[in-house]
Amino acid sequence: MGILRVIDWLLSLDVRFELYLNHFVGQYTWFDSTITTLQEFTLLNSVVIVFFLWLVLFDRKRSGQLREGFDLLIGSAFFSLVATLAARALTFLLPFRDTPSLDPSLGFHIPGHIHLTVMTWSSIPSDQATLFFALASGIFMVSRRVGCLAIAWLSLTICLPLLYLGINWPTDIVFGAFLGLSFSQLSRVPFIRKVVSQLGTRWHQIHPRVFYAVLFLWTFEAASTFGNVRHILKFIVDSI
């Protein structure tokens, strides 16, 4: 009964928060336009997080050399994909929940000039929050200053639009962030860190062009929430 009571309280808190946020829609046209622009253009949100990742990858004092702790960053980048796939799997395993914008009991108002894609999966957890909090956690591990900046940026340009446009509930964001942070911490496991460090260093020294090409492709996909990867995996599963 205690757990059910907590869940009911969280759900009611979700509704109150979304209703409060939604009453601002239409009052300030410039704010509506800003939020929708942030949601639509990855250059303003997810690409910036990837930029921060590349920014802290290299040593400031040794030109062209990977910085100390790069293994934590690369490990977090890898586990961000695992976390994203886990988040998407959970949307099918957990009880279905409509997004705020599709909940008929909420009477949600969407800014008139935006058309949201109707999702066929549950809103919880937010895969975007999962992915980018995992990446931001890795950035924080090697640079607290840039990591705090990354967390603040993704909160403002990714999480806020998701809430304001009714794409996710607050608990979706919190759960997704917790999932991403938890998976990124796996890169701290001594065995995993040692393997990533040895393989990364060796690959970087022997095949630097391949190393950077693969890392670029990985971060490119991360900026698009691994959309192509998920579509390929879905095609494979559907073909079996």
C-alpha positions as CSV (number, residue, x, y, z in Angstrom):
1,M,0.0,0.0,0.0
2,G,2.9,2.4,0.8
3,I,4.4,2.0,-2.7
4,L,1.0,2.5,-4.4
5,R,0.5,5.6,-2.3
6,V,3.8,7.0,-3.4
7,I,3.1,6.2,-7.1
8,D,-0.3,7.9,-6.8
9,W,1.3,10.9,-5.3
10,L,4.0,11.1,-8.0
11,L,1.3,10.8,-10.7
12,S,-0.7,13.6,-9.2
13,L,2.4,15.7,-9.0
14,D,3.1,15.0,-12.6
15,V,-0.4,16.3,-13.6
16,R,-0.2,19.4,-11.4
17,F,3.2,20.3,-12.8
18,E,2.2,19.8,-16.4
19,L,-1.0,21.8,-16.0
20,Y,0.9,24.6,-14.4
21,L,3.5,24.6,-17.2
22,N,0.9,24.3,-19.8
23,H,-1.0,27.5,-18.8
24,F,1.9,29.5,-20.1
25,V,1.3,28.2,-23.7
26,G,0.0,31.0,-25.9
27,Q,0.7,33.8,-23.4
28,Y,4.2,34.5,-24.7
29,T,4.6,33.8,-28.4
30,W,8.4,34.4,-28.3
31,F,8.7,31.8,-25.5
32,D,6.6,29.2,-27.4
33,S,8.8,29.8,-30.5
34,T,12.0,29.4,-28.5
35,I,10.9,26.2,-27.0
36,T,9.8,24.6,-30.2
37,T,13.0,25.8,-32.0
38,L,15.1,24.1,-29.3
39,Q,13.0,20.9,-29.7
40,E,13.3,20.8,-33.5
41,F,17.0,21.7,-34.1
42,T,19.5,19.2,-32.8
43,L,22.3,21.8,-33.4
44,L,20.9,23.7,-30.4
45,N,20.5,20.8,-28.0
46,S,22.0,17.3,-28.5
47,V,24.9,18.4,-30.8
48,V,26.1,20.8,-28.0
49,I,26.3,17.9,-25.6
50,V,28.4,15.9,-28.1
51,F,30.6,19.1,-28.6
52,F,31.2,19.1,-24.8
53,L,32.2,15.4,-25.0
54,W,34.8,16.1,-27.8
55,L,36.0,19.2,-25.9
56,V,37.1,17.2,-22.8
57,L,38.4,14.2,-24.7
58,F,41.9,15.7,-25.4
59,D,44.6,16.8,-23.0
60,R,45.0,20.5,-22.7
61,K,48.7,20.4,-22.2
62,R,49.6,17.6,-24.7
63,S,48.4,18.5,-28.2
64,G,46.6,15.7,-29.9
65,Q,46.8,13.3,-26.9
66,L,43.9,11.8,-25.1
67,R,43.4,13.2,-21.6
68,E,43.8,11.2,-18.4
69,G,40.5,9.5,-17.7
70,F,39.4,9.3,-21.4
71,D,38.4,5.7,-20.7
72,L,35.6,6.9,-18.4
73,L,34.4,9.2,-21.2
74,I,34.5,6.5,-23.9
75,G,32.9,3.9,-21.5
76,S,30.1,6.3,-20.8
77,A,29.6,6.9,-24.5
78,F,29.3,3.1,-25.0
79,F,26.9,2.6,-22.1
80,S,24.8,5.5,-23.3
81,L,23.7,3.3,-26.2
82,V,23.0,0.4,-23.9
83,A,21.0,2.7,-21.6
84,T,19.0,4.1,-24.5
85,L,18.1,0.6,-25.8
86,A,17.2,-0.4,-22.2
87,A,15.0,2.7,-21.9
88,R,13.2,1.8,-25.1
89,A,12.7,-1.8,-24.0
90,L,11.2,-0.5,-20.7
91,T,8.6,1.6,-22.6
92,F,7.2,-1.8,-23.9
93,L,7.6,-3.7,-20.6
94,L,6.3,-1.1,-18.1
95,P,2.5,-0.3,-17.9
96,F,1.6,2.0,-20.8
97,R,1.3,5.7,-20.2
98,D,0.2,8.3,-22.7
99,T,2.2,11.5,-23.1
100,P,0.7,14.6,-21.5
101,S,-0.2,16.0,-24.9
102,L,-2.2,12.9,-25.7
103,D,-3.9,12.5,-22.4
104,P,-7.6,13.4,-23.0
105,S,-8.3,14.1,-19.3
106,L,-5.6,16.8,-19.2
107,G,-6.9,19.1,-22.0
108,F,-3.3,19.9,-23.0
109,H,-2.7,22.9,-25.2
110,I,0.1,22.6,-27.8
111,P,1.6,25.7,-29.4
112,G,-0.3,26.1,-32.6
113,H,2.6,26.1,-35.1
114,I,4.1,22.8,-34.0
115,H,3.0,19.3,-35.0
116,L,4.2,16.5,-32.7
117,T,4.8,13.0,-33.9
118,V,2.3,10.6,-32.3
119,M,4.2,8.0,-30.3
120,T,3.0,4.5,-30.2
121,W,5.0,3.5,-27.2
122,S,4.7,4.5,-23.6
123,S,6.2,7.8,-22.4
124,I,8.2,6.3,-19.5
125,P,11.1,6.5,-19.3
126,S,12.4,9.3,-21.6
127,D,15.0,7.8,-23.9
128,Q,16.4,11.3,-24.6
129,A,16.9,12.0,-20.9
130,T,18.5,8.5,-20.5
131,L,21.0,9.0,-23.3
132,F,22.1,12.6,-22.6
133,F,22.4,12.2,-18.9
134,A,24.6,9.2,-19.5
135,L,26.8,11.3,-21.8
136,A,26.8,14.3,-19.4
137,S,27.7,12.0,-16.5
138,G,30.8,10.8,-18.5
139,I,31.8,14.4,-19.2
140,F,31.4,15.2,-15.5
141,M,33.7,12.3,-14.6
142,V,36.6,13.9,-16.5
143,S,35.7,17.6,-16.1
144,R,33.4,18.8,-13.4
145,R,33.2,22.3,-14.8
146,V,32.2,21.2,-18.4
147,G,30.0,18.4,-16.9
148,C,28.0,20.8,-14.9
149,L,27.6,23.0,-18.0
150,A,26.5,19.9,-20.0
151,I,23.9,19.0,-17.4
152,A,22.6,22.6,-17.2
153,W,22.4,22.8,-21.0
154,L,20.6,19.5,-21.5
155,S,18.1,20.4,-18.7
156,L,17.3,23.7,-20.5
157,T,17.4,22.7,-24.1
158,I,16.2,19.0,-24.0
159,C,14.3,18.4,-20.8
160,L,12.4,21.7,-20.6
161,P,11.0,21.4,-24.2
162,L,10.0,17.7,-23.6
163,L,7.9,18.9,-20.6
164,Y,6.6,22.1,-22.1
165,L,5.4,20.4,-25.3
166,G,3.8,17.6,-23.4
167,I,6.2,14.9,-24.8
168,N,7.1,13.6,-21.4
169,W,6.0,13.7,-17.8
170,P,8.4,14.9,-15.1
171,T,8.7,11.4,-13.7
172,D,9.6,10.2,-17.3
173,I,12.5,12.6,-17.2
174,V,13.6,11.7,-13.7
175,F,13.5,8.0,-14.4
176,G,15.3,8.4,-17.7
177,A,18.0,10.5,-16.0
178,F,18.4,7.9,-13.2
179,L,18.7,5.2,-15.8
180,G,21.4,7.0,-17.8
181,L,23.4,8.0,-14.8
182,S,23.3,4.4,-13.5
183,F,24.5,2.9,-16.7
184,S,27.3,5.4,-17.1
185,Q,28.6,4.5,-13.7
186,L,29.4,1.0,-15.1
187,S,32.4,2.7,-16.8
188,R,33.9,3.1,-13.3
189,V,34.0,-0.7,-12.7
190,P,37.7,-1.5,-12.5
191,F,37.7,-4.4,-14.9
192,I,35.6,-2.5,-17.5
193,R,37.8,0.6,-17.1
194,K,41.0,-1.3,-17.5
195,V,39.7,-3.0,-20.7
196,V,38.5,0.3,-22.2
197,S,41.7,2.0,-21.3
198,Q,43.9,-0.7,-22.8
199,L,41.9,-1.2,-26.0
200,G,41.4,2.6,-26.5
201,T,45.0,3.4,-26.0
202,R,46.2,0.7,-28.3
203,W,43.7,1.4,-31.0
204,H,44.4,5.2,-30.8
205,Q,48.2,4.5,-31.2
206,I,48.0,1.9,-33.9
207,H,45.0,3.0,-36.0
208,P,44.3,6.7,-35.0
209,R,42.3,7.4,-38.2
210,V,39.9,4.5,-37.6
211,F,39.7,5.3,-33.9
212,Y,38.5,8.9,-34.6
213,A,36.3,7.9,-37.5
214,V,34.4,5.3,-35.3
215,L,34.2,7.8,-32.4
216,F,32.9,10.5,-34.7
217,L,30.2,8.1,-36.1
218,W,29.3,7.0,-32.6
219,T,28.8,10.6,-31.4
220,F,27.0,11.5,-34.6
221,E,24.5,8.8,-33.9
222,A,24.3,9.9,-30.2
223,A,23.2,13.4,-31.4
224,S,20.3,11.8,-33.1
225,T,19.4,9.5,-30.2
226,F,20.8,6.5,-32.1
227,G,17.8,6.7,-34.4
228,N,19.5,4.8,-37.2
229,V,20.8,2.1,-34.9
230,R,17.3,1.6,-33.4
231,H,15.7,1.4,-36.9
232,I,18.2,-1.2,-38.0
233,L,17.7,-3.3,-34.9
234,K,13.9,-3.1,-35.4
235,F,14.3,-4.2,-39.0
236,I,16.4,-7.1,-37.9
237,V,13.9,-8.2,-35.2
238,D,11.0,-7.8,-37.5
239,S,12.7,-9.9,-40.2
240,I,13.4,-12.8,-37.9
